[in-house]
């Protein structure tokens, strides 16, 4: 089964997705952390996630190669987060077509997956081309995941609402 948790920044989606996969899995799940760019603020955010995970997950850190990493995971995996992966792919000059092809291929894998993604399309239109490109790509990725996941949850204020 594939499940998507989507919501705004600090909406509680990671915490909710973690609780969900731990409740669904009979074995220790994998946690694919995709953050690549590290500054002091990101280090603090990562530390919060790591502390919350403790030893309840097998953690893999991979910022780019989703498909190659996920195809070898024998247990359910939580991908946190698609948004940072998209950011990494744009930073490394990957085309929209390449990004969406890789995400489509990931969706064809038979393993259970829980995706976490920021909903970035609810605000104003960005004032620069790169930000607009990111928001557009994020929206297309969210639509792809939303269409192909069996379950989709929208997260806000630490709560989840089932959309599908």
Secondary structure, DSSP 8 states (H G I E B T S, - for coil): -EEEEEESTTSSHHHHHHHHHHHH-SS-EEEEE------HHHHHHHHHHHHHHTTSEEEEE-SS-HHHHHTT--S-EEEE-HHHHHHHHHHTT--HHHHHHHHHHHHTS-S-EEEEEE--TTS---SSHHHHHHHHHHHHHHHHHHHH-SEEEEEETTEEEE--
